[in-house]
Amino acid sequence: MSKTGLEKYFRKAVMTNETPHPEVSAPRLGLTSDASFGNKNFSIGKNRNLVRNAVSLSYIFKYSKRRRLMRMKILAVTVIAILLTMVVACQGPGSSGTESTGREFQSSCDRACLENYVDQYMDAMLANDPNETLFTKECKFTENGIRLPLGDEGLWAGMVGKGSYKFYVPDIETQQIGFFGTAREEAQVLGEGNPVAIALRLKIENGLISEAEQIVVRPESNLLNPEQQSSAPSAAESIEKMGEELGNPHSIFTEAIPEAERPAREEMIETANYYFSGMQKNDGKGHYPFTDDCERYENGGRSTNVPLAPGQEMPDPKTATVYSSHWGCKEQFESGLIYFVTRIRDRRFVAVDRERGIVFSFCFFDHSAGESRHFTTPDGREVVEGPAEPWTWQIAELFKVEKGNIRRIEAILQRCPYGMNSGWSTYEDGLSDKIQIIK
């Protein structure tokens, strides 16, 4: 038997706790009856047990040494793997491991982290600095439904200051955030700038802004006579006044929903969508989930429960032929007088704050005019109402949802070309009234 064969024989004996067979002869082990080791001769036949034990111990020592080395290697690999995992976790995805950007971010941004991105975005727009430490190289940017290069165009080109109204809607699950606010844009007449209202959505990926979508509502202006200003307050001015009088934002929007009462995001979106489906071709017979104290504000102006002027009588929703801002949310819908809103489309729900019960959406309200202005209410009233020309409102809307009902609504809106697309939807989705959940 060769040396290798001898080792295999005793390996089997050691692993099975067996003693090598006593009748194994020297010739079968590859040895002669008398062998020479160094300068000494001895008879294997006479020293069979000595040979057997020596070879067995030799293998045991060799096998044990291999096992110790293998254990040490496994331990070293495990320690290195753990250390690498800890380093990656500390850096976060997309981190370079350096401090060159001066910013730290989490793999999953929390409420404060997402709100900070809005603040940084507004700072960058004010400085006209779309730097790569805040934005991805391929960041998509739209203003009022038109895709533009990021920086140097739109509000980026002319922003000269920030406004006072700030309302954040962070969506931790989708890593998006919605924002209602105000800013100042360079005016034709020198001064502090024109107040503008802004509705904004940001998408965060790997610590950078990858999508920026904004509606900017500017005051009316006369290019031929810039000193002639509109007597009515602008949307931004009304929004800031609303904030000063009612809260920045209103306390109802900041109230947290008890964790046990927080519905799933899909349920919240479904509740908010009842507002759109109930208004589109309104007939007074739909499901209108409003609380009794529901309020709606459009561009900072109250559009429900407006107090009556002295001597004015409250219109009766059952006999009136024009819907009234003096009515509450549910009364307006149950009147069946909003039929002239022929289509509410491109319903994109872009942020849900489950902690506070807020749903943020973009959409369009179409008034097709023509025959759609002439309709009969369910109780037989003949009505002519709505714009006499095709009209589209581009809208950003916020809903406070509590226990399956809508309690408060705020909207930023402006007229846009009839049938306009958001710049984020296909042609088909842009004309559809289906729910679109944006993630």
PEPE-V915851 format. One record per backbone hydrogen bond with DSSP energy under -0.5 kcal/mol. CO is the residue of the C=O (numbers start at 0). NH is the residue of the N-H. E is the energy in kcal/mol with one decimal. If there is no record, write none. Layout:
BEGIN
co-><CO | CO>
nh-><NH | NH>
e-><E | E>
END
This chain:
BEGIN
co-><1 | 2 | 3 | 4 | 5 | 6 | 7 | 8 | 9 | 10 | 11 | 12 | 13 | 20 | 24 | 25 | 25 | 26 | 32 | 32 | 34 | 36 | 39 | 41 | 41 | 42 | 44 | 46 | 47 | 48 | 49 | 50 | 51 | 52 | 53 | 54 | 55 | 56 | 57 | 58 | 59 | 60 | 61 | 62 | 63 | 64 | 65 | 66 | 67 | 68 | 69 | 70 | 71 | 72 | 73 | 74 | 75 | 76 | 77 | 78 | 79 | 80 | 81 | 82 | 83 | 84 | 85 | 86 | 87 | 91 | 109 | 110 | 111 | 112 | 113 | 114 | 115 | 116 | 117 | 118 | 119 | 120 | 121 | 122 | 123 | 123 | 124 | 128 | 130 | 130 | 133 | 135 | 139 | 140 | 141 | 142 | 145 | 148 | 152 | 153 | 153 | 154 | 157 | 160 | 164 | 166 | 168 | 169 | 170 | 170 | 174 | 175 | 176 | 177 | 178 | 179 | 180 | 181 | 182 | 183 | 183 | 184 | 187 | 193 | 195 | 196 | 197 | 198 | 199 | 200 | 201 | 202 | 202 | 204 | 207 | 207 | 208 | 209 | 210 | 211 | 212 | 213 | 214 | 214 | 215 | 216 | 220 | 224 | 226 | 233 | 234 | 235 | 236 | 237 | 238 | 239 | 240 | 241 | 242 | 245 | 248 | 249 | 249 | 250 | 257 | 258 | 260 | 263 | 264 | 265 | 266 | 267 | 268 | 269 | 270 | 270 | 271 | 271 | 272 | 273 | 274 | 275 | 278 | 285 | 286 | 287 | 288 | 290 | 293 | 294 | 295 | 295 | 296 | 297 | 300 | 308 | 314 | 315 | 315 | 323 | 324 | 326 | 327 | 328 | 329 | 330 | 331 | 332 | 337 | 337 | 339 | 340 | 342 | 342 | 344 | 345 | 346 | 346 | 347 | 347 | 348 | 350 | 351 | 352 | 352 | 354 | 356 | 357 | 358 | 359 | 359 | 360 | 361 | 362 | 363 | 363 | 364 | 365 | 365 | 365 | 366 | 368 | 369 | 370 | 372 | 372 | 374 | 376 | 380 | 380 | 382 | 390 | 391 | 392 | 392 | 393 | 394 | 395 | 396 | 397 | 398 | 398 | 399 | 399 | 399 | 401 | 404 | 404 | 405 | 406 | 407 | 408 | 409 | 410 | 411 | 413 | 415 | 416 | 425 | 426 | 427 | 427 | 428 | 428 | 431 | 433 | 434 | 435 | 435 | 436>
nh-><5 | 6 | 7 | 8 | 9 | 10 | 11 | 12 | 13 | 14 | 15 | 17 | 16 | 23 | 28 | 28 | 30 | 29 | 43 | 44 | 41 | 39 | 36 | 34 | 43 | 46 | 47 | 50 | 51 | 52 | 53 | 54 | 55 | 56 | 57 | 58 | 59 | 60 | 61 | 62 | 63 | 64 | 65 | 66 | 67 | 68 | 69 | 70 | 71 | 72 | 73 | 74 | 75 | 76 | 77 | 78 | 79 | 80 | 81 | 82 | 83 | 84 | 85 | 86 | 87 | 88 | 89 | 90 | 91 | 94 | 113 | 114 | 115 | 116 | 117 | 118 | 119 | 120 | 121 | 122 | 123 | 124 | 125 | 126 | 127 | 128 | 127 | 130 | 133 | 134 | 208 | 138 | 211 | 147 | 213 | 145 | 142 | 150 | 155 | 156 | 157 | 158 | 185 | 183 | 181 | 179 | 177 | 171 | 174 | 175 | 203 | 170 | 201 | 168 | 199 | 166 | 197 | 162 | 195 | 159 | 160 | 193 | 189 | 184 | 182 | 216 | 180 | 214 | 178 | 212 | 176 | 209 | 210 | 207 | 204 | 209 | 135 | 139 | 202 | 141 | 200 | 143 | 198 | 216 | 217 | 196 | 222 | 227 | 228 | 237 | 238 | 239 | 240 | 241 | 242 | 243 | 244 | 245 | 246 | 250 | 247 | 252 | 253 | 254 | 260 | 261 | 262 | 267 | 268 | 269 | 270 | 271 | 272 | 273 | 273 | 274 | 274 | 275 | 276 | 277 | 278 | 279 | 281 | 287 | 288 | 289 | 405 | 293 | 328 | 408 | 302 | 303 | 410 | 300 | 297 | 311 | 316 | 318 | 319 | 326 | 305 | 304 | 331 | 332 | 333 | 334 | 336 | 335 | 281 | 340 | 341 | 280 | 344 | 365 | 363 | 347 | 348 | 435 | 349 | 361 | 437 | 359 | 353 | 356 | 357 | 256 | 400 | 352 | 398 | 349 | 350 | 396 | 347 | 394 | 344 | 365 | 392 | 341 | 342 | 367 | 390 | 371 | 372 | 373 | 374 | 384 | 382 | 379 | 376 | 382 | 374 | 366 | 415 | 364 | 394 | 413 | 362 | 411 | 360 | 409 | 358 | 400 | 401 | 406 | 407 | 404 | 401 | 406 | 290 | 294 | 399 | 296 | 397 | 298 | 395 | 393 | 391 | 419 | 429 | 430 | 430 | 431 | 345 | 431 | 345 | 346 | 436 | 348 | 437 | 438>
e-><-2.5 | -2.2 | -2.4 | -2.1 | -2.2 | -2.5 | -2.1 | -1.5 | -2.7 | -2.9 | -1.6 | -2.5 | -1.3 | -1.8 | -1.2 | -0.6 | -3.0 | -1.5 | -2.3 | -1.1 | -1.7 | -1.8 | -2.5 | -1.7 | -0.6 | -1.3 | -0.7 | -2.4 | -2.8 | -2.7 | -2.4 | -2.6 | -2.1 | -2.7 | -2.2 | -2.0 | -2.4 | -2.5 | -1.8 | -3.1 | -2.7 | -1.9 | -1.6 | -2.1 | -2.2 | -2.0 | -2.3 | -2.4 | -2.1 | -2.1 | -2.4 | -2.4 | -2.2 | -2.3 | -2.3 | -2.3 | -2.1 | -2.2 | -2.2 | -2.3 | -2.4 | -2.1 | -2.1 | -2.0 | -2.3 | -2.3 | -1.9 | -1.9 | -2.3 | -1.6 | -2.6 | -2.4 | -1.8 | -1.1 | -1.2 | -1.9 | -2.5 | -2.4 | -2.7 | -2.2 | -2.6 | -2.6 | -2.3 | -2.1 | -0.6 | -2.6 | -0.5 | -2.0 | -1.5 | -1.7 | -2.9 | -1.4 | -2.7 | -2.1 | -2.0 | -1.6 | -2.3 | -0.5 | -1.2 | -1.4 | -0.8 | -1.6 | -3.0 | -3.1 | -1.1 | -2.3 | -2.4 | -0.6 | -1.2 | -1.5 | -2.8 | -2.9 | -2.2 | -2.9 | -2.8 | -2.1 | -2.8 | -2.2 | -2.5 | -2.8 | -1.4 | -3.3 | -0.5 | -2.7 | -2.3 | -2.6 | -2.4 | -2.6 | -1.9 | -2.6 | -1.9 | -2.7 | -1.1 | -1.8 | -3.1 | -0.6 | -2.2 | -2.1 | -2.0 | -2.1 | -2.5 | -2.6 | -2.3 | -0.5 | -0.7 | -2.2 | -0.6 | -2.0 | -0.9 | -2.3 | -2.4 | -2.5 | -2.1 | -2.5 | -2.3 | -2.1 | -2.2 | -3.0 | -1.8 | -0.7 | -0.6 | -1.2 | -0.8 | -0.9 | -2.1 | -1.2 | -0.6 | -2.0 | -2.3 | -2.2 | -2.2 | -2.3 | -2.4 | -1.0 | -0.8 | -0.5 | -1.3 | -0.7 | -2.8 | -2.1 | -1.3 | -2.4 | -1.7 | -0.7 | -0.6 | -1.9 | -3.2 | -1.6 | -0.5 | -2.3 | -2.7 | -0.6 | -2.2 | -2.5 | -3.0 | -2.5 | -0.6 | -1.6 | -2.7 | -1.0 | -2.3 | -2.4 | -2.2 | -1.6 | -2.8 | -1.1 | -0.6 | -1.1 | -0.7 | -1.8 | -1.4 | -3.0 | -0.6 | -3.2 | -1.8 | -1.5 | -0.7 | -2.1 | -0.8 | -2.7 | -2.5 | -2.9 | -0.8 | -1.3 | -2.0 | -3.2 | -3.3 | -2.7 | -2.2 | -1.4 | -1.3 | -2.9 | -2.5 | -2.5 | -1.8 | -0.6 | -2.6 | -1.1 | -1.4 | -0.5 | -2.3 | -1.7 | -1.5 | -1.5 | -0.7 | -2.1 | -2.8 | -2.6 | -2.5 | -0.5 | -2.3 | -3.1 | -2.2 | -2.0 | -0.6 | -1.7 | -2.2 | -2.4 | -2.5 | -1.7 | -2.1 | -0.6 | -0.5 | -3.0 | -0.8 | -1.8 | -2.9 | -0.5 | -2.3 | -1.3 | -2.6 | -2.2 | -3.0 | -3.2 | -2.4 | -3.2 | -0.7 | -1.8 | -2.5 | -1.0 | -0.7 | -0.6 | -0.6 | -0.6 | -2.5 | -0.6 | -0.5 | -3.1 | -0.7 | -0.5>
END
